[in-house]
Amino acid sequence: MRLEGLPIGAALRDELRQLVEWYDASVNWAYPPDPGPWREPECRAFNAAVRRALDRLRAELGDGWVIADEFEEVHEDPDLDAYLADPVSFRR
């Protein structure tokens, strides 16, 4: 993620990088199409943190920048329990 060119403070830059790392933890890196490990409470916490960061980003960048409102929330995969019960045989 390239944040160096944005006129934002170091704290927000660090927060955005941490959100990227947090999101990366939501992916099943063994096989990304399979369900990731997050339960709904962590999804809600992540979604709230992203919304706060977006609000801060809009405030720090000011009116000269347009930040899309198209944040797609993360939610628990409905197949997570089936995957966890038998990851080797799991098929979508």
Secondary structure as UniProt FT lines:
FT   TURN            4..5
FT   HELIX           10..24
FT   TURN            25..26
FT   TURN            29..30
FT   TURN            32..33
FT   HELIX           40..61
FT   TURN            63..64
FT   TURN            78..79
FT   HELIX           80..85
FT   TURN            87..89
//
